[in-house]
Amino acid sequence: MAAIGKIRSWGPVLVAVIALALFAFIAEEAFRSCDASRNDQRQQVGEVYGEKINVQEFQQLVDEFTEVVKLQQNTDNLSEDQLNWVKDNVWNVFVQSRIYEKEAKELGLTVTDEEMRNILKEGTNPMLMQTPFFNQQTGRFDVNALQKFLADYKSQTQNDQQVAQQYQTIYRYWTYIEKTLRMQTLAQKYESLLSHSLLSNPIEAKQAFVDENEESTIRLAVFPYSSIEDAKVEPTQQELQAKYQEMKNFFYNGRMGIKQQEETRDVKYVDVVVEASAKDRAELNKLFADYKTQLATAENPDEVVRKSTSLVPFLGLPVLKEAFPYDIAQQMDSIAVGSVAGPFESKSDNTLNLIRLIAKQQLPDSVQFRQIQVGGATAEAAHKTADSIYTALKGGADFEQIAKKYGQTGDKNWMTTRQYQSAPSIDRDSKGYIESMFTMNAGELKNITLAQGNIILQVLDRRAFTTKYTAAVVKKTIDFSKETYSAAYNKFSAFVSANQKGEDIVANAAKSGYQVQDAKDLTTSLHYLANIRGTRDALKWLFEAEEGSVSPMYECGENNHLLVVVLDKVHEKGFRPADDPAALDMLKAEVIKDKKAAELMAKANGVTSIEAAKAKGAVVVDSVAQVTFSAPVFVPLTSTGEAALSGAVAATAQGKFASAPVKGEGGVFLFQVEKKALRQGVKFDDKQQEAKLRQSYARRIMMQELYLKANVKDNRYLFF
């Protein structure tokens, strides 16, 4: 159906709304009622507000959303990273939605069926515009088209399995959209109610409008902290302790510091990456020498590529350079047609490569065509009928009339190179059909004979001529042999067996040729330990182990890593002590910054011009534009965002010099305001601005506090 193609064409547009769309999953009643008999912790993926989430039910939601993403991205499979992204989004939005749902229930907020009907009738919600029922001509959602589809779906009794599947796919997608809209509306109701419990006023709104939209251009004088050596401002213990008391409540989400919301763990580990030996490489090079000889002389390169088990399939059709892996594409224009390049090694994907460039042509990227498919009781009968149709068309017969005679429309369609160039394989008939389409002239008619019938093809238009390449590629990973892996395994296994304690592993690793590495502040939300794939068992061990424990030896990665882990430190939820290394590093950096700032501000005090600042050693930036109060100004010289500088500039009138030096993140600043004006085209609306402020306050206050209140526990590491 056309609707399927429309869904698949959205691609990146739909990805932008996926996070919001995940609200749909939380509407499922089955997720709310975990059977008490299954509430064993080993079967729980997590907990929100004391409600345990069973892993089978969570996996069901992940599977459902995975199918939605596949449909949106027009793919049959998702990569491991994409699947991890799906799992993270399902979990994160589940937690947020649970918060909305619980708070809304306590307040008696609901979304009625009448409200949903009104949303559909209005047809302006952005999610509705991404459905097959969006009318491009009116620019609105067509509720009548939806109702017709639902009626057809309920009454359809298709014998055609493919058509029935298409109906089912669109119906599931619509159900998903509908549930999403209901949850989205409930969240908006709650946020609106909360925002109206917060006060704003026209004066505050006016100031906020100016803060957002008034832009200044300044000359800037910078006394960077880097101009003073750290060694000259060593912090004292008293200063560190004072800074600890000052900052201990400041560190929350995403910044592991003095106070943290969840337990974290530090590890030391030894990671052995098994690589091909010199002998392995020599054998692969010998194999590639044979491939090169065969590829250069083969009448049909397809057989050579197939037997080599190349990572790049051979289509035998002209494709864009982008259809090939990047390292292969980079070689194309340096290869003579008919020759074989390589073998060459690609470090980026650890492969050895050969390329035979068969053809390089200027061809259209897109072709407009129409066709008539001709069948018959036998292939011979179809060929005979096709010959008659072709003769009639060549004699001037009307294409659409003949097409209708054979039960077809003869409509005009477009095909692009991208529609076929990513296929893993193409059969002989399809290859001949595509090759004809892209090499025929505009207006040309052709009778194409296939195994089971014919196609009468007419090309009507050809556009966007570009360079296309027909090439056969042998790309193989430079793999290690079983013998190489066994040698690495036995050596590392002996090392682990001989060093049963963490301190022994750290002390003796270098002697055995291994390197000890550190990973800090690991949490249960991780998918991989130390960014090594296939380490779920190691993560399960990590969050059940005690400090000082040594893990078993793990085989992980892409079956090319050997790993042993030492649990170095457990950081409990709450405050870290002042002597904790991570906290201490942060405290030292802050105290050093304070002491440097004091010295530089003393130098800058009394300075009344940019030139005078320059004379005292400041670095001058002649023009920094678009400085607003609402966003930290980025200073390239110090590579820091400077919120304090933005605030000081906002408080200084046009033509004026800074009233005092500004202590920032990367230095001390003085400035001259050269120009100050509102952005062009903006207009103040007091009611709209007040509402915007209330909503901003509500979101800022609400989610962090409610998240803490929900007492979220994330055990996904046990399963994913």
N, C-alpha and C positions, 0 to 999 in steps of 0.2 A: 504493500500500500504506500501511497505517496506520503502519508503521515509519518510512517516509519523513517523514511528518508529525511523528512523535515526535522524530526527529533535528532537524528544522527548528525545533521549539518550544523547544529548549534555549537558543538565543541566547546571552545574556551568561554563563550558567553555563559553557558550553564554552570561551568565550574565556579564562576563568581558568586552564584547563589546557593551552592551546595551546603555551605555551613548553616545557613538559615533553613534550608530545606530539610535538614536532618531532624528538625523538630517533629516531623511526621512520625518518626519511629516511636516517640514517647507516648503517642496516643493509643498504642496497642494495650488493651486491657490485660492480655496475657502476661505482660511484663510487670504488672503491678501485684500479681498474686503468686509469689513463689511458694511452693509447697514447703511447709515447715520440715517435712521429712527429708528434704533435699538441701537443707541449710547448713550442711557440713562445710566448714571453711575451705576445705580443699576443692570444693565445687563452686565457690563464689568468686566471681570476677571482680567484685567490689561492693561498696556499700555507700548509700546516700540517705541521710536522715534515719539511719538505723535499718533501712530496708536493704536486704541482701539481694544481689543480682546474680542469678544462676548463669553459669558459663554457656549452657546449651541455648538459653534464651537470648543471651547477648550475641552468640554466634549466629543465631537465626536472623537477628537484625542486621548484623554485619553482612551476611550473605544477601539479604534483600537489598541493602543499599549498594552492595557491590554490583548487582545486576543493573541497578539504575545507572551507575557510573559507566558501566560497559556500554549501555545503550546510548548515553549522552556522548561518549567519546568514540563511538563507532569502533569498538574493539571486542574481540572475543575473550581476551585475557588481560589481566592487570599485572604489572610488575610487582615485585615484593615491596618496593618502596611505596607504590600506589596503594597496595593493600594495607600497609601500615598507616598510611594517611587516612584511609577509610576508617580503620579501627580507632584511630585517635579522634577523628571528628565525631564518630558515633558516640564515643565515650564523653568527650568534652561537652557536646551539646546535650547529651543525656543528663549530665550533672546540672547544667544551666536550666534545662527544661524542667527538671524535677523541682528546682528551686522556684521557678515561676508557678508551676502547677500547685505546689503545696501552699504557697502564699496566696494564690488566687482562690483556692478552695476555702481557706480560713476566712477570706473576705467575702465569700459568696459570689465570686466572679465566674461567669460562664460565657460560652459563645453559643447562641441559639441557632437553630436551623434557619430561622427567618433572616438572621444577620448574614449567614452564609449565602443565602439566595440573593440578598442585596449586593453582596460583594461580587458575585458572579454577574449579576445584572449590570452593575456599574462597569465592570470589566476593565478597570485601570490598574489593578494590582500588578506589579512587575512580574510576579511568578506566572500569572495568567498569560502574559505576553510571550512566554517561552513554551507554550503548549501548541499542539497541532490545530487548536481551535481559535488561534489568533488570526484575525482578518487583516491582511496587509493593506487592503484598500481603505478600510475605515480607521485603521490604527487602533482597533479595540478588540477585546475578547468577544467572540461571537457565542453567546450562551445558547442560541438556537442550534448552532452546529454541534455543540456539546450534547444537547438534549437528543438530537437526531442520532448521534453516535451511540449514546447510551441505550436508546430504543432499539437500534439495529443490533447492538451487542446482545441485548437480552433476548431478541427474537431470532437472531441468526442461527441457522442450522447448517453451517458450511460443511460440505464433505471434503473440501480442499483443506488439507491439514495445514499448509503454509498460511493460507488466508486466515484460518481460525487462530493460528498462533499469533499473527499480526494483530488481530482484534484483541487477543488476551494481553499482549504486550502493551498496547495503548491503554487498555482498561486498567492494568496494574499501575501504569505510570500516572493516569488521571487520579486513581485512588490515593496514590502517594501525594500528588499535588493538593488534593482536597484536604487530607489530614494535616498537611503542612500549613495550609492557609488557616485552618481552625486553631492550631497551636500558635501560629504567628499572631493571630488576632487576639488570643488570650494574653500573650506576652505584652502586646501593645496596650491592652486595657490596663494591665497591672502597672506598667511603667507610667501610663498617663495618670492613673489614680495616685501613684506615689509622687509624681512630679507636682501634682496640684496640692500636695501636703507641704510643699516647700514654697517659700515666698520669694518673689522677685518684685521689682518696681520699675517705673519708667526711667528713673535716674540711673539705676544699676544697669538696665537694659541699654541705655544710650552709651554708657561707658564701655560696656562689653562690645557693642557694635563698633565703637571707635577703636578699641583694643584689637579687634579682629581685622579691621579694614584700613586703618590709618598706617601708611607706609612711610618710612623715613630713609633718606640716603645720608650716610655719614662718612666723615673722614675718621680713621681709627688709628690710635697710637697704642701699641701693645708692648707691655713689659712681660715677656713670657717667663713662666716659672723655670723653663729649661735653661735660662740664662744663669741660674744659680745651681751649683752642683749639690746633689743630695747629701753628699758627705759633709757638707758645711752646715747642715741643719739637722743634726741627729736628734731624734725625739728623746725626751726623758721618760722614765717610767711614770712619773706623776702626770705628765702631759698625755701619755697614752691612756692612763686610767680615767682621766677627766674626759677625754674624747670618747671613751667607751660608754660612760654614763650619758653623754650627750647624744650618742648615735644609736644606742642599743635597741630602740623601738622603731628605727627607720627602715629596716631591711625586710622587705616582703617579697611578693611574687617575682620570680624570674631572676632575683639577685640574691644568691646565697651569701649571707653575711652573718651579722651578729644574731639576728632573730630569723628563724625559718619556720615555715608552716608545716613541713613534713620532715620525717627522718631521712637523712642522707648517709651514704657510706663512701669511704675512700679505699682504694685498692692499689696494690702494686701487682704487676703482672709481667709475665714473660710470654711473648708472642713469637712463635717460630713460623715464618712463611716458607713453605716448601717450594722450591723453584727447580726448573729443569737443569740437569747437570750438563757438563760439556759433552758427555757421551750422548745424552738425550738430544741435544741440539744437532750434533753431527748426524744422527740418524734421521732427524726431521729434514735437515738440509739435503740429505741424499734422496729422500722421498720427494722433495720439491724439485730436485733436478729432473726426476722422471716426469713429474707433473708438467714441468715447463716444456719438455720435449713433446709430450702428448698434446698439450694445449696448442703449441705452435703448428702442429700438423693435422690436428683433428678437423674433419669435415663438419662434425657436429660437436661443438664444445660442451654441450649439455651433458653428455655421458662422462666426460672427464671431471666436470664440476661435481656431478652427482656421486661418482665413485670416490672422490676425494673427501666427501662429507663436508664440503665447504660451508662456512657460516653465511655465505652470500649466495642465494639461489640464482640460477641462470634463467632469465625470462626469454631471452632471444628477441627482445623488442626494444625500440629506441625509447629511452627514458631520460628524465632530467638528471643533472649531476647530483642533485640532492637525494636521489633514490639510493645512492651508494653510501656506505659508511664514510665518515669525514676523511679518514686517511686515504681511502681509495679515490674519493672525489678530487682530492688535492693533486693526484697524479695524472688525472685524465688528459689535461691539455698539453702535457709534456710527452705523451706517448704517440708514436706514429701509427696511423691506421694499419691494421694487419700485423703489428708486432706484439711481442710479449714483454712486459716489464716485470722485473723482479728476479728472484725473490727479494723482498725487503721486509724488515722488521718494523712493527708499529708498537712503540712502547706504551701508547695510551690504552691499548686493549690486549697487550701481550700476545700478538699474533705474527705469523709469517704469511706473506702475501704474494700472489702472482696476478697479473692483469693482462688479458688479451683484448685489445681494442678492435672490435670487429667493424664498427662503422661510427662515423661522426657526421651528423646531418642537421641541416636547418629545416625544421618541421614545425607545424602549428602546435601550440600547446592546447588549444581547444578547437573542436570541430562540431559544427551543427549538421545534423543528418536526419534522415527518415528512412524507414525500412518496411519491408513486407516479408514476414516469415512464411515460408512455403513448406507444407508437409504433404504426405500422401500415404497410401496404403503400403507402399514400398519406397525405398530411396530412389529407385529409378523413376517411379511415378512422380515423385516430388521434383526431380530434376527436369522432367518433361514439362510439368506445369510451370515451373520457374522460367524455362526457356520461352514459353508462350507469353508470360507476363512481361518478361524483359523485352521481347520483340515488340509487344504492344506499347510499352512505355517509350521505347526508342522511336516508335512511330508517332508519338505525340499524345498518347492516352493520358487521362488525368490520374495522377498518382493516388490521391485520396479516394477517388471513386473505386479504383481497383482494390485498394486496401480494404475498403468497406465491403466489397464483394467477398473478400476472404476473411471477414469477421474482425478486421483491425481498423485502427483510426488513421494510420499514416501520419501521425503527429510529428512535428519537428522537435528534436531533442538535442542537447549538447553533451558531449563527452570531453573530459579533460585528461591530461596525462596522469594526474595524481589519482585518478579513479582506478587505474590498473597497475601503476608502477610499484606498489607496495605488496602486490600479491605474492605469496610464497611460491606459487607455481601457476602456469597457465597451459591448458591443453592445446593440442594442435589446431583444432577448429577455431577456438577463441583467438589464438595467436594470429592466424590468417585473417580473421575478421577485423581485429584491431589494427593490424598492419595495413590492410586495405584502406580502412577509414582514414588513417592519418597520412597516407601517401596519395590518395585520390585528389584530383583537382575539384574546385568548387563547380557544381553543376554536373559532375561526372556520375554516371550510373554504372553499377556493377552487379553481376549475377554471381554470388559467392556460393560455391558448392561445399556442403558440409557432409559429415558421415551419414546423418539421418535426414537430410533435407537441404533446403537452400534458403538464402537470404538475399532479397533484392535490396541493395543498399544504394542510397543516393546522398552524396555530400553536397550540402547547400552553402556552407560558409566555413572559412578557415581563419583563425585569429591568433595573435600573439606568437609570431614565429620566433623560435628559440633554438639553441643548440641542444641536440639530443644525442645520447651515446648508447650504442649497443656494445656490451662488454661482458666477457666471461671472467669471473673472479674466483680464485682459489684462496680462501682465507681460513687458516687453521690456528687454533691456540697453541702456543709453545708449551706443551704439557710436559710434566715430569713423568718418568716411568715408575712402575711399581717398585722397582729396585731402589730408585732414588728416594721414594716416599718411605719405604721400609727402613732405609738407612737413617733418615732424619728422625723417624718415629723411635727407632731403637735407641739412638743417641739421647734424644730428649727424655724418653722414658727412664733411661738409666740416671739422668741428671735429677729428675723429679724423685725417683726412688731413693737417691742418695742424700737428698735434702728435704727432710720431712718437716722442718720448721721454717717459718717465714724469714727469720733472720739468716738462716743458712742459704736460702734461695737468693736473698739480696747480696749476701757476702760472696757467694761462689759463682754467680751467673756469668760474670765477665770472664772468669778463669775457663769456663766451658764454651766461651764464644757467644754467650747470650746477653741480651740487654734487658735490664729491669726498667719498666715504664710505670708511670703513675696515672691514675684517673681519679678525679676528685668529685665529691658531691653527687654520687650516682643515686638515682631515685627509681622507684618501682614503675615509673611511666616509660622507662627506656625499652627499646626493642632489641638493642644490641649492646653487649658489653665492649667498651673500648672501640666502638664502631666496627666490630667484626661480626659479620653475618653468622647466623647459625649458632648463637651463643645463648639460647634460651635456657638450656640446662645450667649453664654457668650463672645466669641471673637468678635462677631458682635457688641454686646453692648459696649465692651471695647474700640474699635477704633472709636466709634461715641460719647463716653461720654466725659464729662468735668472733670477736676481735682476736686477731692473731692466727686464725685458722688458715690452713692451706687447702685449696681445692684439689679434686682429682685432676688428672690431665684430660683435657678435652680436645677432640678432633672437631674442627669447626671451619668457618669461612665457606669457601666453595670447595670443600674437601682439600684445602691446601694450607690450613692453619693448625698449629698445635699450641695449646694454651694452658697455662697454670696461673692461678690467681691467689693472692694473699690478701685477706681482709685486714686492712691496716687500721681503720678507725670507723666507729659508728657515731654519727652526730644525731642525737635525739632531737625530736621536735621541741622548739622553744629557743631559749637564749644559748648562744655559745659562750664559753668563758673567754675572758679578755686575752688569755695566753694561747687560745686556739690559733694555729698557724694562719688559717684563712682570715679570721677576724683580725689577727695581729698585723698581717700585711695591709689590710684595709685601713686599720687605725694609723699605722705608720705613714701610709700615703696621705691620709687626711691631715695629720699633724705636720708633716713636711710641707704640704701645700699651704697650711695656715701660716707657718713660720716664714716661708718664702713670700707669701702675700703681704705679711706685716712689713718685711724689709722693703719690698717693691713699692708698697703704698706710701711708706715714709719717703721714698725717693720721689714719688709722683705728687705728693702733697704740695700745694702752692703753685703747681703748674697751671697756666691759664691759656695755653695755645698748643696746637699740634707741633709747631716748630720748636717750642720750648721743651716739649716732651721728647722730641727727636734729639735735642741737644743733650738730654739726660740719659740717652741710650735706648729710647723706645724705637721699635720698628713701626714704620708708618704704612698704613694701607690707605691709598688715596680715595677709594670709593667702595663702600659696602652698601648695596641697595636692598630695597624691599624688607627693611627691618620692621617687624610688628611686635606688639606686646604679647600677642597670643602664641608666639612660637619662638623658641630659642634661636638666636642668630648663629649660624655656623661660621666659625673663623678658621679659614684654611691654614693660616700660619701656625695655629696651635692644635688644629684638628679636633676642636671641641665645639659643642653646642653651648651657647652662653645665654641662659635665661636671665640672669641678673643684668647683663648688658642690655638685653631687649627691654627690660623694665625701666632701666635708667634712661635709655633713649626715648621711650614713650613719655617720660616725665619731663623731658627737656624740650623747650620751644625751638622752633626753626631759627637758625642763625646763632643759637647759643652754644657755649662750650660746657662740657660736663661740670656740674657743681662740685663733684668729688671723684676721686679714683674709684673704679668698680672692681671688686674682688670677684674673679670668675673661676671657672674650672681649669683653664689652661694658662691664666696669667692675670695681670692687673691691666685695666683698660682705661683710656681717656678718649674722648671723642668730641667732634664738632658736628652739629646737625646742619647739613647743607640744605636739605629739602624735606618737607613734610606735607603729605596730602592724602586724601581718601582715594582708594582704588576707583578707577573709572567704572561707571555703570552701577555702583551699589547704592541702595536707597534704604533708609532706616524705617523699619516698621516696628513700633514699640510692642504691640501685642505678640507679633511673631517672635521677636527677640526675647521677650519675657518667657514665652513657652519654651523656646530653645534652651534658655538658661535653666529652667526648672528640670527639663529632661536630662540635661547634662549633669546637674547636681544629683539627680536620682540615680543615674547609672553609676556615677563615681562612688557614691556612698553605698549603694545597695549591694552590688555583686560581690565585692570583697567581704563585707560583713556577713552576708547570707551564706557565702561559700564556707566561711569558718564555722558558722552555725550548723551547717549541714553535716559537719564531721565526715567529710568524704574519705573513703578508704579505697585505694586503687591496688587491686591484686592481679591486674592483667598480666604481669610478668610471669605468673604461674602457667599461663595458657598460650600467650601470643608472643 
